[in-house]
Amino acid sequence: MDLRAVKRTHPAAQVPGKFSIARRLTSPTGKTLGHPRAGRRHRQIAAMRVPLISRMTGRLINGKALFQTHGQIHFSVPDRLLFLDRPVGLFISRAKLQWAHVMEFQSNATIAVLGAGAMGTGIAQVAALAGHGVVVIDRDAQALDRSKHLLAQSLTQAEKRGLAPALRDAIQARIGWSTDLAAVAPAALVIEAIVEQIDAKLSLFQALSSHIAPEAVVASNTSSLPIARLAAGVLRPHRFLGLHFFNPVPAMTLVEVIAGPSTDPSVLEAAERLMRRWDKHPVRVADVPGFIVNRVARPYYAEGFVALGEGLPAADIDHALKAAGGFRMGPLALADFIGHDVNYAVAQSVYEAYDGKTRFRPQAAQGDLVARGRLGRKSGHGVYDYAASLPSPNLAPKAAPPRRLAVAAGDDLLAPLAQAAARAGMEVSSRRDLASGAMVIDDITIALGDGRTLASRPGVDGLLDHARDLAAAPTLVFTAPSPQATQAAAGLAQAIGRDALFVPDRPGQLVLRALSQLANAAADAVDDEVATPQGVDEAMVHGANHPEGPLAWAGRLGVRRLASALTHIAEATGDPLYRPAAFFIAAATSTAQEIINA
């Protein structure tokens, strides 16, 4: 039987313009609930208002709550039962009734945002769009001016996508700006979005304590710092939580919701409901370093900087991972967009929090950019120089189309290329003497990458890097050092309407290595019980804008094949960073594959 819960609201408990505090009645049994002095008359209630309980009796019949009541009460069916704090001394069949405080942010509640950077500005825009009055607070008046400019730019772009001019004006009118921390006083929710440094955040929380209302909730937008450590510095830790938004805030739907050790569950629930009203997708996350997204996403940036450090052109790296990897932005352009100071600080904090676990090792090349003040778009120069024309990838020049293509018999991974070649008029055949993943273009043997270098694969003239979808990828990525192999690979790609990009001979090439490490980090999160495989994938799609969850991709590739590729990369590089996660090693028993495919 599903138990139901009742919320009891007293008018005095409501603060106009802020939030209401209600009391929820729960029982651990489906037996009769009541009071010895209550009458016998009952009234069935559902999602409606009924009189406030002063004398009551009730019972659960087929999951329906029936009460005799006087006054006013709100009835709801929560996602889960909450058995909390104070018994009220009502006993029927030895079932103890308990009250638990429940809160709700009102639609006209004031929201305060601390920090006028890109994140703070985006949060303010989303809150104002939802109808809230907002105050953005930053001690730097110039930062506030930049925030106003960012907001105007964002709203202009939104207007081009259909935002009504009247709503644009209303959003701007709802947002105020101040350098005075005392301006938080009317706020029901205060969201901190300052620099990702724990000392700075703790200092701010200490200063904040003398200005906020006792009922106000404080949230940190930290992307990697432990909520438990931050909670130790706030005045009321039971009214403190993490609300991690993603950049750009108006476009990204995921909000990671993180509880501290003392966070009142009703605060978490109210925050989740508020985020849904803001058209966000809240996901409850364990308080672990990097939470889900910034932990699992680390290898995407890292692999970009590793390749950059090896001398690969930035434009080639980003193009390969966009065109073949299916990502909306390449890792280097994305890090430029986020800001290297922010992105590198997250990498450092996650690495240090995991006691130097190699999977999260920061990249020296990115640290060098930070040291030189090349922070990305916001400074005008990061990996790319935004004052100059951005470089183009080194796509292959026109090559003669091949006449014949033979693929390994029964090879499902190369089937899209064979089908495209047949449509292009090439002579296509299958050969049982070819190893899985191999194809022969005229007389040149090209093999699908498996983590090994080309030099370690005798009898193979070139390698084809993986793509998220070989049937649709606009660019095919190859390693083919000889002129003959280069011509054959480029000719095939161009004959079927694709571009060809060539990368040096390196373990895992570019796309396979990046996708494999993302899946590896996702599997680590599952191993560490941060979230389920489905939860990790959902967070990466909603929070990192990935076209597919990393474990969903691993399931399509096959976890045995993936574990083998990671092992090859680890052996070839001598770097334990690439060792397959225990979750993938367990694929020998097929358990991991079954979980991913569930």
C-alpha positions, 0 to 999 in steps of 0.5 A: 500500500502506498502511504500518503502524506499530509501538509499542515499549513498555518497562515502565520507560518507563511512569509509573503514574498518568500516561502511558506513553511508547512508541516507534513504528517506521516505514518510508517503503517497503513493502519488507522491514524487518529486522536482519542478525542476526535469525532467519528465523521470522516472526509476523503481528501486528495490534492485539494484544500481542506480544513486545518487539523485541530481535532482529527481522525483518519485512516488509509483505505486503498491508499486514500487518506480520510480525515475529519478536519477543521481549519485548512491543510494542503494534501500531497503525495511525496516522491518518498516518505520522510520520517523526521524530528518530533513526535506529536503524541498521537497513537493508534495501533502503536503507530507514532505520528511525526511532524516534519517541516516542509518549505516552499519558495514562492513564485515572487521570492527574491533571489540574490546572486553573489558574483557577477561573472558569466555564471552569476549573470546566467543564473540571474537571467534564468531566475528573472525569466521565471518571474523572480526579483533578483539582485546581483551583488559583486564588490567590483563595480566594473564586474557589475557593468560587465554583467549588465553587458553580458545580460544584454547580449544574452537577451539579444540572442534570446530575442533572435530566437523568439523572446518577446521584447516585452518579456526581455524588458521585464527580465531586465527590470526584475534584476537589480545590481549592488556592491553592498552585501547587505542587499541580500536582506530580502532574499529567500534564496542566496546563490553564491557564484564567485571564484572557485576557491574555498577560502574565498567562499568561506570568507564570503559566507562569514560576511554573509551571516550578518545580513541574510534573513534567518529563514533564507536558504544559501546555495553554492554554485561550486563545481568541485568543492565539497559541500560539507567543507563549505557547510562548516563555514555557514551560519545555518548549515541545515539551510545550505546546499549545493546548486551547480548550474552549467554554462551557459546557464540559460541554455544548459538544463542540468542542475546538480543538487548536493546536500551537506551533512546537515541539510534539511531534506525539505530544503533539498526538495524545495530547491528541486521544485524551484529548479523545475519551475525554472525549466531546469533538470535537477539531479540529486548528486552525492557530495563527492569531488567534481560531483558527476559532470565535472568528474566524468568530463575531466578526460575530454579536456585532458585529452585535448591538452595531451594532444596539443602538448604532443604538437597536434594543431588545436584546430585539428584536435577540435575538428576531429572531436566535433566532426567524428566525435559528435561533440558540439565543441572541441575540448580546446575551444570549450575550455577557452569558452569556459575560461582556463582559470575556472577549468584548470581550478576544477581539474586541480581541486578534483585531482587533489580531492582524490589524493592525486588519482591519475585519472584526474591529473591536470594538464601542464599545458593548460596550467601554462595558459593560466600562468600567462594570463591566456584565459580564453575568450574572456581575456581575448586569448587562450588556446586560440587568439580571438583577435585574429582569424581562427585557424582551420583544420588541415583537411586532406586535399582532393584525391583520386577515388578508389575503384575497389573496397573490401571489408572483413566479412560480417564486420558491423562497425565498417558496414556503414562505409561499405554501404556508402561506397557501394552507393558511390559506385565503388566495387565492394566485397567482403573477405573472410581472410581479413581480420575484424575491423580491416578493409582494403582500399584498392591494395592498401590495408586500413584497420579500425583503431584498437588502441595500438599504434600503427607501428605495432600492427604489421601488415597494416598500412593505415588506421581509421579512428573511431567515430560516434556514428560512421554513417553520419560523421562528416569527417573521417580521421586517419593515421596513414604516413605513406603517400599511398595510404594517404591517397587511398584513405582520402580518396575513400572519404571524399568518394563517399562525401566526407572530408579526411583528416590525418593525425600522427601515429599515437596510441588510441589516435584522437577520437577513440582515446577521448571517448574511451577515457570519458567512458572510463571516468564514467565507469569509475563514477559507477564503481564509486557509487556516485550514480547509476550508469543511467544517472551518469549518462543523463547528467552528461547529456543534460549538463555537458551537452554530450550527444550521448552518454559515455556508457551508452557509447561504451555499450554500443562499442562493446565493453570487452572491445573498449577494455581491450583498447584502454589496455592497449593505450595504457601499455603503449603510453606507459601511463596508468591514466588509461587503465580500464576501470574495474567496471569494464574489467568485469565485462569478462563476466558480461555483467558490465555489458548487461548493466549498460544495456539495461 
